[in-house]
Amino acid sequence: MKNNYIFKILLFALFLIFLSCDRIFITNDFYFEKDDLNNYQLNTNQTNILKIIGYSKEDSLVLKKCKGAVSNFSIFEIPRAAFYDFFVIDNNLDTLATFTQFLSQTKNFNNLEITMLDVAQGDCFIIKKADEIALLDGGFGSFGHYSWQGNAVPILKNYLYQNQIYSAKFLIESHHDLDHYGGLYDLKDDPNFSYDNYIYGEDCGYQILDNIYLTSDIFFEVIFANQRGNNESLVLMLKYQDFDLLFTGDIEEETEEIILSENLNLDCEILKVAHHGSSSSSKEEFLKSCLAQDFLISAGRNNPYHHPTQITLEKLKSNPKANLFRTDINGTVKIISDGKSYQLIW
């Protein structure tokens, strides 16, 4: 009798806990199903969803819609078949629902893919759709001898060859600093790798608002160019339908002010934070003009510059709805978009 009484009390306590967590619940109203393109689409009638976060034992992902796009949340790639725990976050940053679902392995073939490669201290981005590829910066590569520089390993070249990539349409050097061009020079000097165009950030020949086309519908819009020095990096907006990603190289506040004075449209889904998160970059006015939904920082673990700095991190926190992805914490981060929504994997 006593045990039965204790059991009823425990049940009542669990019921009270459930009532107190009325924003967090597990529901069958949310689930993913495959479409004709082998992508997973979220099945729900909810319209106030900000993002969906998923975790398996080995992989993590975030799903978002492009601003202004009428689209569903899509999963374009699952690295490994696994059970994923999903958290559906609404526009008030409350957890609208949680659910667990087994997802089979899928591979992206048809969508835009951007890889922020972990090259230690430095920048390196692989922009790809089908067989069209652009490489934007390459880290130190074999020129960096310290651990925070990558231990003189040609990380970009190794990654490309491991993925059977031996050519590119563009090699783009945002500016002539070793932590940006080193990995590109590993490829320039390799007879097994071919490329169509090498674009130098300094004296590149492009003007503001010129377009550099990767495919007929994916291009870089030039935001700033034709200057010299660390503070005068080539600044590019990658555009694909409703998806925009702003690459800022190592520009500092001086150049950010010049860009702001041009009254250009800097609105983007994702911002590559300038100069590895240095305190000399990322003016609050510049960040506000970008209206980014997510931030990327490429920096080496234990680098002597203390990138990213706490000052910059605090500025980024002023946008609580945006996620921050860092190579020194998250490692390599991949972004996949169909031009309407996008997925981040790490």
C-alpha positions in Angstrom: 0.0 0.0 0.0 2.8 2.4 0.9 4.6 1.7 -2.4 1.5 2.4 -4.3 1.0 5.7 -2.5 4.6 6.7 -3.4 4.1 5.7 -7.0 1.1 8.0 -7.3 3.0 10.9 -5.8 5.8 10.4 -8.3 3.3 10.3 -11.2 1.7 13.5 -9.9 5.1 15.2 -9.7 6.0 14.2 -13.2 2.7 15.6 -14.4 3.4 18.9 -12.7 6.9 19.0 -14.4 5.3 18.4 -17.7 2.8 21.3 -17.2 5.6 23.6 -16.2 7.4 22.9 -19.5 4.5 23.8 -21.8 6.8 25.2 -24.4 8.9 22.0 -24.7 7.3 18.8 -25.9 7.8 15.8 -28.0 5.3 15.6 -30.9 4.6 13.6 -34.0 3.5 16.7 -35.8 7.1 17.2 -36.9 9.0 14.8 -39.1 11.2 14.7 -42.2 10.3 12.9 -45.3 12.3 12.5 -48.6 11.3 14.4 -51.7 12.0 13.4 -55.4 15.5 14.9 -55.2 16.4 12.7 -52.2 16.4 15.7 -49.8 14.7 15.5 -46.5 11.8 18.0 -46.1 10.2 18.9 -42.8 6.5 18.0 -42.6 4.7 20.6 -40.5 2.1 23.4 -40.8 3.9 25.6 -38.3 4.9 29.0 -39.7 6.8 30.6 -36.8 9.9 28.5 -36.9 13.2 30.2 -36.8 15.6 27.2 -37.1 15.9 23.5 -36.5 18.9 22.1 -34.7 19.8 18.4 -35.0 22.4 16.3 -33.3 23.6 12.7 -33.8 26.5 11.1 -31.9 29.0 12.3 -34.5 27.4 15.1 -36.5 25.5 18.4 -35.9 23.3 20.5 -38.2 21.3 23.7 -38.3 18.5 24.3 -40.8 17.3 27.8 -41.8 15.3 29.6 -44.5 16.7 32.4 -46.6 15.2 35.8 -45.7 12.0 36.4 -47.7 12.0 33.0 -49.2 8.8 30.9 -49.2 10.2 27.4 -48.6 10.3 24.5 -46.3 13.2 23.5 -44.1 15.4 21.0 -46.0 18.2 18.6 -45.2 20.4 18.3 -48.2 23.1 16.0 -46.8 23.4 13.5 -44.0 27.1 12.4 -43.6 26.2 9.2 -41.7 23.0 7.2 -41.2 22.0 7.8 -37.5 19.3 8.7 -35.1 19.1 12.5 -34.8 17.6 14.5 -31.9 15.9 17.6 -33.3 15.0 20.8 -31.6 12.5 23.2 -33.3 13.1 26.8 -32.3 10.5 29.5 -32.9 11.0 33.2 -33.5 11.0 34.0 -29.8 13.9 31.5 -29.3 11.6 29.1 -27.4 11.8 25.4 -28.1 8.6 24.7 -30.0 9.1 20.9 -30.2 11.6 18.1 -29.9 11.6 14.8 -31.8 14.0 12.0 -32.7 14.2 10.4 -36.1 16.4 8.0 -37.9 17.8 9.5 -41.2 19.7 7.5 -43.8 22.9 8.8 -45.4 22.4 11.3 -48.3 24.8 13.2 -50.4 24.4 16.7 -51.9 24.9 16.7 -55.7 22.7 19.5 -57.1 22.9 22.4 -54.6 25.4 25.1 -53.8 28.0 23.9 -51.3 30.4 26.1 -49.4 33.0 24.5 -47.1 34.8 26.6 -44.5 37.8 24.3 -44.3 39.7 24.2 -40.9 43.1 25.3 -42.0 44.2 26.5 -38.6 44.9 30.3 -38.6 43.8 31.6 -41.9 40.9 31.6 -44.3 39.9 28.9 -46.8 36.6 28.4 -48.6 35.6 25.9 -51.2 32.6 27.1 -53.2 31.1 24.3 -55.4 28.1 23.4 -57.5 28.3 20.2 -59.4 31.7 20.4 -61.2 32.1 24.2 -61.0 34.5 25.1 -58.2 36.0 28.3 -56.8 38.6 28.4 -54.1 38.7 31.5 -52.0 41.9 31.7 -50.0 43.8 28.6 -48.8 45.3 29.2 -45.3 49.1 28.9 -44.7 49.3 25.5 -46.4 52.8 24.1 -46.5 54.2 27.5 -45.6 52.9 27.5 -42.0 55.3 25.8 -39.7 53.7 26.2 -36.2 50.8 24.2 -34.9 48.5 27.2 -35.0 49.5 27.6 -38.7 48.7 24.0 -39.6 52.2 22.4 -39.1 53.2 22.9 -42.7 50.6 20.5 -43.9 49.0 21.4 -47.3 45.5 21.0 -45.8 43.5 22.4 -48.7 45.3 20.3 -51.3 45.0 17.2 -49.2 41.2 17.8 -48.7 40.6 18.4 -52.4 42.5 15.3 -53.5 40.8 13.1 -50.9 37.5 14.3 -52.5 38.7 13.6 -56.0 38.9 17.3 -56.9 41.8 18.2 -59.3 40.6 21.4 -60.9 38.8 24.6 -60.3 37.4 27.5 -62.3 38.7 30.2 -59.9 41.5 30.5 -57.4 40.8 33.7 -55.6 43.3 35.4 -53.3 41.5 37.9 -51.1 44.9 39.6 -50.4 48.5 38.7 -50.3 49.0 37.5 -46.7 50.5 34.1 -46.2 47.6 32.8 -44.1 45.4 33.4 -47.2 47.5 32.6 -50.2 49.8 29.8 -48.9 47.4 26.9 -49.6 46.5 28.4 -53.0 50.2 28.4 -53.9 50.4 24.7 -53.0 47.9 24.1 -55.8 49.5 26.6 -58.3 52.8 24.7 -58.0 51.2 21.3 -58.4 51.2 19.9 -62.0 48.3 17.6 -61.0 46.0 20.5 -60.3 44.5 22.8 -63.0 42.6 26.1 -62.8 41.1 28.6 -65.3 41.7 31.9 -63.5 43.8 33.2 -60.6 42.2 36.3 -59.2 44.4 38.6 -57.0 42.6 40.7 -54.5 45.1 43.5 -55.0 44.8 45.0 -58.5 42.3 42.3 -59.5 40.9 44.4 -62.4 37.3 44.2 -61.1 35.2 47.2 -60.1 32.5 47.6 -57.4 29.3 45.8 -58.4 31.1 43.7 -61.1 30.0 40.1 -61.2 32.2 37.0 -61.3 30.1 34.1 -62.5 30.7 30.6 -61.1 27.6 29.3 -63.0 24.8 31.0 -64.8 22.9 31.5 -61.5 25.7 31.6 -58.9 28.1 34.6 -58.9 30.3 36.8 -56.7 29.3 40.5 -56.6 32.3 42.7 -56.0 31.8 44.9 -52.9 35.3 46.2 -52.6 38.5 45.8 -54.7 41.6 47.1 -56.3 43.5 48.3 -53.2 46.6 47.1 -51.5 47.3 45.7 -48.1 45.8 43.8 -45.2 43.0 46.3 -44.7 42.1 46.4 -48.4 41.1 42.8 -49.1 38.8 41.8 -51.9 35.3 41.8 -50.5 32.8 39.5 -52.3 29.1 38.8 -51.9 28.3 35.2 -53.0 24.8 35.2 -54.5 22.4 32.4 -55.4 18.7 33.2 -55.7 17.7 34.3 -52.1 20.9 33.1 -50.5 23.8 35.5 -49.9 27.1 35.1 -48.1 29.4 38.0 -47.6 33.2 37.3 -47.6 35.2 40.1 -46.0 38.8 38.9 -46.0 40.9 40.8 -43.5 39.3 44.2 -43.8 39.3 46.5 -40.8 37.1 49.3 -39.6 38.5 51.8 -42.0 37.5 49.8 -45.0 34.1 48.9 -43.4 33.4 52.6 -43.2 34.3 53.1 -46.9 32.0 50.2 -47.8 29.2 51.7 -45.7 29.6 55.1 -47.4 28.9 53.4 -50.8 25.3 52.6 -49.6 25.5 49.1 -51.0 23.1 46.4 -50.1 25.0 44.2 -47.6 22.0 42.2 -46.5 23.1 38.5 -46.3 22.2 35.2 -44.7 25.7 34.5 -43.6 28.7 36.9 -42.8 32.3 35.7 -42.8 33.5 37.8 -39.9 36.5 40.0 -41.0 40.1 39.4 -40.0 39.4 36.2 -38.0 37.4 38.1 -35.4 40.1 40.8 -34.7 39.2 43.7 -32.5 40.2 46.1 -35.3 37.2 44.8 -37.5 33.5 44.4 -37.2 32.1 47.8 -36.5 28.7 47.6 -35.0 27.3 49.7 -37.9 28.8 47.3 -40.4 27.3 44.2 -38.6 23.9 45.8 -38.4 23.9 46.7 -42.1 24.6 43.0 -43.0 21.6 41.7 -41.0 23.3 38.3 -41.0 21.4 35.2 -39.7 24.7 33.4 -39.0 28.4 34.2 -38.6 31.5 32.4 -39.6 35.0 32.8 -38.1 38.1 31.0 -39.3 40.9 31.0 -36.8 43.6 28.7 -35.5 43.4 27.1 -32.0 45.8 28.8 -29.6 46.9 31.4 -32.2 49.1 34.2 -30.7 46.8 36.9 -31.9 44.0 35.7 -29.6 41.5 35.6 -32.6 38.6 35.8 -32.2 38.8 38.6 -29.6 36.3 38.9 -26.8 35.4 42.4 -28.0 34.2 41.0 -31.4 32.5 38.0 -29.8 30.4 40.4 -27.6 29.4 42.4 -30.7 28.2 39.2 -32.4 26.2 38.2 -29.3 24.0 41.3 -29.8 22.1 39.3 -32.4 20.8 36.4 -30.3 19.0 34.8 -33.2 22.3 34.3 -35.1 24.6 31.3 -34.7 28.4 31.6 -34.7 30.5 28.9 -36.3 34.3 28.8 -35.6 36.9 26.5 -37.1 38.8 26.6 -33.8 35.8 25.1 -32.0 33.6 23.4 -34.6 36.3 22.4 -37.1 35.3 22.3 -40.8 31.8 23.7 -41.4 29.8 23.0 -44.6 26.9 25.1 -45.8 24.5 23.8 -48.5 21.7 25.8 -50.1 19.1 25.4 -52.8 18.8 29.2 -53.0 15.7 29.2 -50.7 16.9 27.5 -47.5 20.2 26.4 -46.2 21.8 23.8 -44.0 25.0 24.0 -41.9 26.9 20.8 -41.0 29.8 20.3 -38.7 
